[in-house]
Structures are given as structure tokens and as C-alpha cells.
């Protein structure tokens, strides 16, 4: 209930007035936030002992009048609703299957003040891979036609690469479904840094994409924020060599198969 109250206060400035007065008899944004949270609670799938996987794509079906009114707030409303879902997922230890997407659609069969929520698990689209060049099969080629032999391709990586975080030359493995980084004792990776929040950020792993695993960093509402490759962000995809800075601590993501060094002493 306290989280819904914070959500209502944040949106009051957007819609220029108290919800009860501005949306009397209509669908209120605070109702959408509560319904979306119930949806992931009802569809959570056990992923591990202390992690559950939840959908990331939500379709909110609204009446014509509610859709016209709420669509006017566009990205701002979607951003606030997504933040509410992330905070709820952090408390419940849920893991999203991909970036959160919320779509408002119009359905003429719904009366004003009524709405439906549908959810789905949508993975991020994979990048198309370029076809491998055909190898010369030894057939006779006319001398007048130059023959260019393509350079030998590097052997493909087999299996899923090991994901690691590197700090000051030392590496810490990150295993599915991911880890929470913070200063508190309940964090999976504990960092002794006064600029780091108790539960500062989370690195989530999803087995997909051309590199075998998709790595996403999500800020958990930290006080000082999170920088990815020098840019402050709430959620970003990481690749090999990406840097993450929280407080005064900088970490580098590594994808490799070599043995993993022991973690530094300031990690739990």
C-alpha cells in the first residue's frame, strides 16, 4: 500500500490534480498499477529456490474514453507503471523475462471505468546473423575468373559463456538467474562502499541472443544511481567489456571460458 501511495503522489504532478477529482468515475492510473502487480503475482513461474520468472509484456485493454484520456500521458505514464513493477519485483524477488513493455489498447466492448490486463513473456529479438561464406568445393574454375578464397572462420563458441564481474583485476562469477549488488548483507555481491545503496542494482541473465546469454543491468531505485559505460541509466543491456559504476566502485563485465579467480575480500 505504501508503494501505491508513492506512485499516486508522483503522478499527481503529471495529471495536474488529485486522482479522485481528475478521474472520478474513470479508470485511475493507480488502479492500473495494482492490476499489473496482481498479474505478475498470479503468473509467476518458479525459476530457482529464491527466484521466480514473470512476464514482461503487458496489454491494458480500456474503453474508448479511458484510452483517449490516459494515452495523452504517453511515455510518462508507462515509465511510472514500469517503475512500480520493478519495485514490486525487487521486493518479491521476481525476474522479468526481458525489458518491460506496457501497451494501452482501445476496446469498444468495455464501458468507462472498466479495463482488462493481459500479459505475455516476450524475449528480446535476436540480431540477424550474416550467412557464412561458401567454401570452394574444388570444382574447375576458368583462369580468366579470379578466385578469392575466404579467410578461415574462427571456430564457433560452444555452450554458454561464463559471465563475470571484474573489480580491480579480480573476477566474480555471475550465475543464472542473476545477482543483486549492494552494500547490505542480503545482497548477493556485497560491496563496502558508502556510495552504494543496500540493494543498489541487479544483473540478470537470460539464455538467448547470438552470444548465448543476454545480460541486463537494472538499477533498484538506488540513491546515487548507476552508470553504464559512463551514462546514468535505470536499465541497460551489457556486453563483453561494458563498465558499470555504482558509488565509487567500477566493475567490468567479462564473457569468457577461462578459470575464475577468487573474489576480492570486500565481497561476500
Secondary structure, 3 states (H helix, E strand, C coil): CHHHHHHHHHHHHHHCCCHHHHCCCCCCHHHHHHHHHHHHHHHCEEEECCEEEECCEEEEEECHHHHHHHHCCHHHHHHHHHHHHHHHHHHHCEEECCCCEEEEEECCCCCCCCEEEEEECCCCCCCCCCCCCCCCCCCCCCCCCCCCCCCCCCCCCCCCCEEEEEECCEEEEECCCEEEEECCCCCCEECCCCCCCCCCEEEEEECCCCCCCEEEEEECCCCCCEEECCEECCEEEECCCCEEEECCEEEEEEEECCCCCCCCCCCC
